[in-house]
């Protein structure tokens, strides 16, 4: 429920947190920007102390979502390590339920869940749903209270998806009673299914490409999807493929690389959207033109080619980290309108990592050593506070989330909650 503006202003004047729940991967429209105020300007010397840590979860690279006082994430099943599951926790990190959602992915060296669930508020009480796409392409619709499946659909088999060796990891988009899934198959590029029962409403025409990890984003009633080579735009009203462009050509031509997958949601501001890929491919800014069907390339940057870490926009600038190799990179800032590099700097001897923002601040989670940092936006990389995490297993790849003044950080089998609100 939204508060009246006068009440909100009074609460903010006293430093009270005003936040929205987190319904999907990287928050609203997957932009990595969280609607928070009253967050700490500097962290305690020695780092933040967690409110709690649950280090008894199944492993996974899924981020978390938080809605109506519950936390949801993807994990290896507690009882069967050959299955993926969705787990529901209370706000103290205690498990409430888990539900298997298909076999773990066996096509690569990472046989653990990587997709983040999407929460959908129903039209009536009791109709809220959780949508989870397993790495093998099984889409599950779950009851949020019990975790029990309402329906499921194998989109890979149904639409003959052209899979990469890394499987699927899309945080699906839901709107107006429909869920949109990038199936990238011989029968369709994107499909729209009814959330109520999983029946197909429309499917877009296919393109000749391979599925990626990208969570699509919306520009009004246009869905922007990214596959291995192409950036495409779909009309969500009818599934019509409005535009498709070869990103590799837009960014200077194909480059040599082995076994990779695009991962970053496009970054949106108005009718402009920025698409970035790692592996020295760079990033491209596009503009959706007033006719609603045409797209033009505005600029290309070789500087910022985020790997799987996301980028954010603050005050007309783009912030993120770039790719030098799979374990290293620098931290960057670009001008939104021109693509001009503001800075491209190393963070000591640390590598690349995830970037999110809230309350006008940058939150960085570098993946080499698991260092978490608070930084200032500006003309240079300015780290205000930082500390190294000492919990969990596997790589530092899950994206942190901020809600109600709490920073949630997941690493492998562990999830921690840090209070970052001003006292």
N, C-alpha and C positions, 0 to 999 in steps of 0.2 A: 504494500500500500504506500503510495506517495504522500508525503506530508505537505500541507499548505506552505507556500513560499515564506510567509511571515514566520511560521513555526520553525521551518528549516533554517532561516537566517538566525533566529535566536539560538537554536541548538548549535549551529556552527560557531557562533560567537563565543560559546563556552567550550569549544574544542571537542564537541561530541561527534562521533563518527556517524556519517550518513552514507549508507552503502546500498548497492543492489546485489541481489543474489547472482551467482555465476552459473549460467545455464549451459554453457558450451565451452569447448577448447579455446583458451585465451580470451574468455569473456565475450562481451557484446560484439557480435559480428566477427569474432576471432581476431580482434585488433590489438590484444595485449594491453589494453588500457582499462583500468579499474576505477570505478566511480567512488573514490574515497577522499576524505578530508581529515585533517587533524592527525596526520602521521608524524612520527619522530623525524626531526631534522638531522639528528646525529644519533648513532647507536652507542651503547655503553662500551667503554674500553674493554677489550677482550671478547667482544661480540655479544650477540643476543642469547638469552637463555630460553630454551623452549618451554612453553606451557605444558606440553606433553609430546612424547614420541611413541608411536606405535611401530616397533621394529619386528613385528610378527606377522606382517602381511605376506602374501605371495608376491614374487618379484614381478616387475613390469616397468614399462616406460610411459604408461598412461599418466597424464596430468590428472588433477582433480576438478570436480565441479562441486558447488555448495549451494543448496536450495532448501529453504524452509527448515533450517536447522539440521540438515543432514548433509553428509559428504559422500560422494560417489566416485569410484575409480576402477580401472581395470587391473586385474592381478592374475597371476597363475593361481588356479584353484587350490584351496587349502587341502583338499582331500585327494586330488588327482592332478599331479604335475603335468599331465598330458592334455589338460583342458584349460582354456581361458575362463575367467569368471568376472562378473561385476560384483563389487563389494560395496555395501552401505555401512557407514560409520556414523556415530553420534558426534557431537561437537567436542567430546573428550577423547575421540579417537577409538572408541569401543565399537567392535563390529555388531551390527544389528542383523544383517543377512548377507549371504552371498549366493549368486546364481551362476551356474556354468553357462557359457555362451559359445560353445564350439571347441574344436581341437586347437591346440597351440600350433603356431606356424612352424612348419618343418623345412621350409625352402631355403633357410639361411642359417647363419651361426647365432641368430638371436630368436630362439623359440619361446619368446615371452610376449605378453600383450603390449601393444603400443598405442592403440586408439583410445581416445577419451570419450566417454558417453555424453549424450546430449539430453537435457531435461526439457520436457514439453508440458506446459500447464494446460489441463483439460478445460472444456467448457463448463463442466459440472464437477462438484466435489467427488473425489474417488476416481476421476478420469485422468489424473496426471500420469505421464508415461516417461520412461527412460528408454532411449534409443542407443543401442550399442552395436557397432560394426566390428566383428572379429576380424583378425588378420587374414583368415581363410575366406572371407567374403560372406559369412552368414550375418544377416542383419536381424537383431532381436529387439522386440518391443516388450518392455517389462513393466509390471505394476510397481510403482515407486514405494509403496508401503510394504509389500511382501517380497518383491523381487521375482515373483512368478511370471513366466512368459505369457503374454497376451497373444502374440503370434511371432513367427520367424520366417525368414525367406533367404534362400541361398542365391544371392544376386550374381555370383560368379557363374554358376551353372545356368541360371535362367537367361542371362544376357551375354554369356560367352565372353567374359572379361579376359582381356589380354593382360595377364599378371606379370609383374616383375618378380625377381627372386626374393624381394623384401615383403611381399604380401600387401595388405591394405591397412591404412591407419587413419582414415578420414574421420574427423568429427563432423557428423552429418548436420545439414541445415534443415530446420523445421519452420514452416510458415503456413498459417491459415488451414490447419488440419492436414497438411501434407508434409512428407519428408522427402528430401531430394538427395539422391545418392549418385556419385560419379562412378558409374560401372565400367566405362571405357571398354565396351565389348563390341563384338561383331554385330549385335542387335541394337545397341544404343550407346550414346555417350553419357547421358544423364537420364535417370528415371524419377518419376514422382509417384509415391505410394501413399495411400490413405493411412494415417496414423491409427485410425480406428480398427482396421482389419488387415492392412498390408496389401490391399488390392491395387493394381496399377491404374493410375489416372492418365498418364501420358509417358511417352518416351521420346527423347530427341534422336535425331539421326546420328548414326555412328561416325567416328572419324578413325583414321588409321593411326593409332597410337597405343601406348601402354599406360596402365593406371599408375598414379603416383600417390604420395602421402598427403596431398594438399587438402585442407579443409576449405571448401568453397566459401565465398563471401557474397553478400547481397549489396547491390546499388539499386535501391527501391525494388522494382519487380524484375531486376536483371540479376542472374546468378553468374558469377565469374568463377570459372573452374580452370584448373591447371593440371595437365597430364605430363607425360615425360617430355614431349617436345612442344606441345601447343598450349596457348592460352585461348580460352573460348568463352562466349557469352550466350546464355540461354534465357529466353523469355519464360518466367516461371508460370505465367498464365496458361500457356499451351505447349511448352516444351520446344518451341521453334529455335533452331540454332541460328542466331543472329549474326555471329561473327566468330572467326577463328583465325589465329595468326601463329606462325612458327616462331616461338620465342628464341630459339637458337639463332635464327636468321636475324631477328630484331636486335639481338645482342652481339652481333658481329660474326655470326657463323658458328657452325658446330665445332666443338673442341674434343680432343681425345680424352676419354675417361672410361673407367671400368666399374660396372656394378654400382650405380648410383640411383637415387630417387629424389625428385623434388619434394619439398616438405613444407614450405612456408605459405601460410594464408596470404593472399594479396592484401596490401595495406591501402585503405580507402580514405579519401578526404574529398567530400563533394562528389564530383563526377570524374575525378582522377584516381587512378589506382596504380600502385607500384608492385611489380613482381620481381622477386629476387631468387636466385639459385646459387648454390655453392659451386665448387670445382672450377673457379675462375671464369664462370659464365657471365657474371655481372648482374646488373639489375636494370629494368626498363620501366619508365613511367608512361602510362597510357591515359588517354582522355576519352570518356564516353561523350559523344557529340549530342547536341540538342535533339536530333531526330530520334534518339533512343536506340538506334540500330547500328550506327557507325562508330568506329573507334580509331583514333589516331595515336601514333607513337609521338611522345613529346620530347623525351631525352633518354640517353643510355649512360650508365655509369659503370665503369670497370672496378671502381673502388669497393662498393658494397655488394657482395655476393653471399648473403647469409646462407649458411649450410642447412641446419634444421633448427635454428634458434629464434626465428621470428624477428621482426623489426617493429618499431613504434614511431608515431608522429607526435611531436610536441612543438607548438608555436611555429609551425611552418618549417620544421626540420625533421629529418628521418634519422633515427639512432638504431644501431645494431652492431653486430660483429661480422667480420668477413672470413673467408676461407683461404688459408695458405696451403694446408694439407689437412688430412682428417683429424689431426690432433692440435693444430695451431691456427691462429688467425689474430687479427687486430680489431680494435674497436673504432667505430666510424660514425661520422655525422655528415649528412648531405643536406643541401638546400632543397626544399620540396619543389619549388617552381622551376629551378634550373638544373638540378642534379650536381651542382658545384660541390666539391669536397670541402667541408669545413675543417674536419680533421680525420686522420687515419693513424691511430697511435697504438703502440703496444701497451699492455697492462703488465709492466714488469716482465717476469718470465712466465706469466700465465698465458693461457690460450683463449680461444673463442668461447662463446657461450650464449645463454638465453638473455634477452632483454625484454622487460615489461615496464610499465609506468603506472603511477598513481599519485595523486596529490601534487602533480607537477614535478615529481622526482623520478629518477631512473633506478631500477633494481636489476642488478646484473648477477648472473649465476654462471660462472665459468666452469667448463666441463673437465679441464685437465686435472685439477686438484680439488674441485668442489668448493671454491671460494665464493661466498655470497657478499655482495657489496651494495651500498647505497651511494649513488652518484648524482652530481648536479648536471642538468642540461646546460649547454653553453658552447663556447668556442674551442674548448679543449676537453680531454678526458679528465674529469675531476672526481676522484674517489673520495667520498666523505668518510665512510666507515666500511670496514670489511672484516670478515673472519672466515675460517675454514670449517666446514661441516665435519663432524666426527661420527656419523651414523650411516647405516645403510650399506647396500651392496650394489655392484654393477656400476655402469657409467652414470655421470651426472647429466642426464639428458632430459628428464621430465621438466616441464615448464612450471615455475612457481605461480601461485595464485594469491591474490589479496582480496579479503572480504571481511567487512565489519572490524577493521583494524587489525586483522590477523593475517600473517604471511604463512601460507602453507607451502612446504618444500618437501618433495618426494624424491627419494633415491632408492631404486630397486625394491627391497622388501620393507622399507621404512618410510613413514610419513611423520613430519614434525610440524607443530603449530607454534609460531612466534608472535607474541603481542608486540606490535609496532605502533600502537596508538600512544598519543601524548597523555600523560597522567595529569 
